[in-house]
Amino acid sequence: MLFSKMHGLGNDFIVIDARGKEDIDYNLLAKRMCHRHIGVGADGLLLVLNSDIADIRMRIINSDGSEAEMCGNGIRCFAKYVYERGIVKATKFKVETLAGIIEPELFVNEYGLVDKVKVNMGKPSFKRKDIPMQGDPESDAINTSIVVDGNEYRITSLLMGVPHTILFVDDVEKVDIYTLGPKIEKHEAFPRKTNVNFVQVIDKNNIKVRTWERGAGATFACGTGSCASVIAANLNGLTERKANVHLYFGILEIEWQEDGIVFMTGPAEEVFVGEYLD
């Protein structure tokens, strides 16, 4: 099994050209390959597949074998991979995902390599029935509360392709995301679980985010989580609609336009290629 190891600001993936290899149990393979001691090590698998409704199709499987609808950092790595290998020729194209059609735009340097990727992430949904989240199906979950171990937390939840819950904190470095993250992820309020983002507001145009990902645990970066965090910060009057998201290994530029569409711009890196023998 040939693969490429890639990352988007530290959120790392194993990318596989799975065209013509659809009969493999990739959910099981993800658990093996993503293991950081006996496998390659990654937050998830990205599978390149043919599409009947777009230029190409992406599947993303988390390190625990569960399948995700979308991944912001993953789509940038995926776009770089398919372009630089000639699978897709254009610098703007459509990718089929479980969250719908996603449109990346590539910024290519003089050597024909992709430096940055701008992605139309679509529009968020705030209705509890879409997230999904317990409560009135038609109501939103902006600045609401949940109770964890007897403590009340103010949260904002929304669907950005995948469910996200945001908590605003004074200092993200002082939050024990390894304890609180999974408790909120699996809280009874979220029947399909949720990603959890801890957000520190720096100023009106800059925030710092640390994410506990559903199915992957703590990650260095989360693209959909960065989008959701800027949206939540704006809805709560803390930032403008356009803001920089500061992550461990760099910055994502997020813009929530007046028409509701979210754009994410950031880098993607290929680290190495290899052959998996198991």
C-alpha positions in Angstrom: 0.0 0.0 0.0 1.7 3.2 -1.2 0.9 6.3 0.8 1.9 9.9 1.4 2.2 11.5 4.9 0.9 15.1 4.9 -0.2 17.7 7.4 -2.1 20.9 7.6 -0.5 22.9 10.5 0.2 19.8 12.4 -3.1 18.0 11.8 -1.6 15.0 10.1 -2.9 12.5 7.6 -2.0 9.4 5.5 -3.2 10.0 1.9 -3.9 7.0 -0.3 -5.0 6.8 -3.9 -7.8 4.4 -3.4 -9.2 4.4 -6.9 -9.7 0.8 -8.0 -9.1 -0.4 -4.5 -12.5 0.2 -3.0 -12.9 -3.3 -1.6 -10.3 -2.8 1.1 -11.6 -2.3 4.7 -10.2 1.2 5.2 -11.9 1.6 8.6 -9.8 -1.3 10.0 -6.8 -0.1 8.0 -7.0 3.4 9.5 -6.7 2.0 13.0 -3.5 0.1 12.0 -1.9 2.8 9.9 -2.7 5.7 12.2 -1.3 4.1 15.3 1.7 6.2 16.3 3.8 3.3 17.6 3.1 0.3 15.4 1.9 2.2 12.3 2.7 5.2 10.3 1.0 7.6 12.7 -1.7 10.1 11.8 -4.9 11.7 12.9 -6.7 10.0 10.0 -6.7 8.5 6.5 -7.6 10.6 3.4 -8.8 8.4 0.5 -8.7 9.6 -3.1 -11.7 8.2 -5.0 -13.5 8.8 -8.3 -16.7 10.8 -8.2 -19.9 10.9 -10.4 -20.9 14.3 -9.2 -17.6 16.2 -8.8 -14.1 16.2 -10.1 -12.9 13.9 -7.3 -14.1 12.4 -4.1 -12.5 12.4 -0.6 -13.2 10.0 2.2 -11.8 10.7 5.6 -11.5 8.0 8.3 -10.4 9.0 11.8 -7.7 7.2 13.6 -10.3 5.2 15.6 -11.8 3.8 12.4 -14.9 6.1 12.4 -15.7 8.1 9.3 -15.9 11.9 9.3 -18.1 14.0 7.0 -15.4 16.6 6.3 -12.1 17.9 7.5 -10.8 21.4 6.8 -7.1 20.6 7.2 -7.6 17.4 5.4 -9.2 19.0 2.3 -6.2 21.2 1.9 -3.8 18.3 2.0 -6.1 16.3 -0.3 -6.2 19.2 -2.8 -2.4 19.5 -2.9 -2.0 15.8 -3.3 -4.4 15.4 -6.3 -3.1 18.5 -8.0 0.6 17.8 -7.7 0.1 14.2 -8.9 -1.9 15.3 -11.9 -5.1 13.6 -10.8 -6.8 16.9 -11.1 -5.4 19.5 -13.6 -7.2 22.7 -12.6 -6.3 25.0 -9.7 -9.9 25.3 -8.7 -12.1 22.2 -8.6 -14.9 20.4 -6.8 -14.5 17.6 -4.2 -17.3 15.3 -3.2 -17.5 14.7 0.6 -20.1 13.4 3.0 -20.7 17.0 3.9 -21.4 18.0 0.3 -19.4 19.5 -2.5 -16.3 21.4 -1.3 -14.4 23.8 -3.7 -10.7 24.3 -3.0 -8.7 27.0 -4.9 -4.9 26.4 -5.1 -2.1 28.9 -5.0 0.8 27.4 -7.0 4.4 28.6 -7.0 6.8 28.8 -9.9 7.9 25.2 -9.3 4.3 23.9 -9.8 3.9 23.1 -6.1 0.9 24.2 -4.0 1.8 26.7 -1.3 -1.6 27.6 0.1 -5.2 26.4 -0.4 -8.3 28.5 -0.1 -11.4 26.5 0.5 -15.1 27.4 0.2 -16.4 25.6 3.3 -20.0 26.3 2.6 -22.5 27.7 5.2 -22.8 26.8 8.8 -26.1 25.6 10.4 -27.1 26.6 13.8 -30.3 24.5 14.3 -30.1 21.8 16.9 -31.6 19.3 14.6 -28.7 19.7 12.2 -25.8 19.6 14.7 -27.5 17.4 16.1 -28.1 18.5 19.7 -30.8 17.8 22.2 -33.5 20.5 22.7 -36.0 22.3 20.4 -35.0 21.0 16.9 -35.5 24.5 15.3 -33.7 26.5 18.0 -30.0 27.4 18.0 -27.3 26.7 20.7 -25.6 30.1 20.8 -24.3 30.9 24.3 -26.2 28.1 25.9 -25.1 25.9 28.8 -24.3 22.3 29.6 -23.4 20.7 32.9 -20.3 18.4 33.1 -19.4 16.8 36.4 -21.6 19.3 38.3 -20.0 22.3 36.6 -21.8 24.6 34.2 -20.1 25.6 30.9 -21.3 28.3 28.5 -21.0 26.9 24.9 -21.9 27.7 21.4 -22.6 24.7 19.1 -23.0 24.6 15.3 -22.6 22.4 12.2 -19.7 23.3 10.0 -19.9 20.1 7.9 -19.3 18.3 11.2 -20.6 19.2 14.6 -18.5 21.7 16.7 -18.9 23.0 20.2 -17.0 26.1 21.3 -16.0 27.2 24.8 -14.3 30.5 25.4 -11.5 30.5 27.9 -9.0 33.0 29.3 -6.0 30.8 28.4 -6.1 27.7 26.2 -2.8 26.5 27.6 -4.3 26.2 31.1 -7.2 24.0 30.0 -7.0 20.3 30.5 -8.5 19.4 27.1 -7.6 15.7 27.6 -10.1 15.6 30.5 -12.8 18.1 29.5 -12.6 17.4 25.8 -13.8 13.8 25.7 -16.5 14.5 28.4 -18.1 17.2 26.2 -17.5 15.2 23.0 -19.6 12.3 24.5 -22.1 14.4 26.4 -25.6 13.2 26.3 -26.6 16.5 24.6 -24.8 15.4 21.5 -26.3 12.1 20.1 -23.6 11.8 17.4 -20.9 13.3 19.6 -19.2 16.7 18.9 -15.8 18.2 18.2 -14.8 20.5 21.0 -12.9 23.8 20.5 -11.3 25.8 23.4 -11.0 29.4 22.2 -9.0 32.3 23.6 -9.8 35.7 22.1 -6.6 37.8 21.5 -8.4 40.7 19.9 -11.1 41.4 17.3 -9.1 39.9 14.5 -7.1 37.1 16.2 -8.0 34.0 18.3 -6.1 31.0 19.6 -7.8 27.6 19.3 -7.1 24.2 20.7 -9.3 21.3 19.6 -10.4 17.9 20.9 -11.6 16.1 17.7 -14.4 13.6 17.7 -12.8 10.2 16.8 -9.2 11.5 16.9 -8.6 13.2 20.3 -6.4 16.2 20.7 -5.0 17.6 17.4 -2.6 20.4 16.6 -5.1 22.0 14.3 -8.6 21.6 13.0 -9.9 23.4 9.9 -13.6 23.1 10.4 -13.0 23.8 14.1 -11.2 27.0 13.2 -14.1 28.1 11.0 -16.6 27.3 13.7 -14.6 29.1 16.3 -14.5 32.4 14.3 -18.2 32.1 13.6 -19.0 31.5 17.3 -16.7 34.3 18.4 -18.4 36.7 16.0 -21.9 35.6 17.1 -20.9 36.3 20.7 -19.6 39.7 19.8 -16.0 38.9 20.4 -14.4 39.2 16.9 -15.1 40.5 13.4 -16.3 38.1 10.7 -12.7 37.8 9.4 -10.0 36.6 11.8 -6.7 34.8 12.1 -6.8 31.5 14.0 -3.5 30.9 15.8 -2.6 27.2 16.0 0.5 25.3 17.2 2.3 25.4 13.9 0.9 28.5 12.2 -2.2 30.5 11.2 -5.4 29.9 9.3 -7.2 32.8 7.8 -11.0 32.5 8.2 -13.6 34.7 6.7 -17.4 34.4 7.3 -18.9 36.4 4.5 -22.2 38.3 4.8 -23.8 35.8 2.5 -23.1 33.1 5.0 -20.3 31.3 3.1 -17.1 30.6 5.0 -13.7 30.7 3.4 -10.6 29.1 4.9 -7.1 29.8 3.7 -3.9 28.0 4.9 -1.0 25.8 4.0 -0.6 22.0 3.4 2.7 20.1 3.5 3.8 16.7 2.2 6.3 15.2 4.7 7.3 11.9 3.1 6.0 9.0 0.9 6.3 5.3 1.7 4.9 1.8 1.3 2.9 0.2 4.1 3.6 -3.6 4.4 1.1 -4.9 6.9 
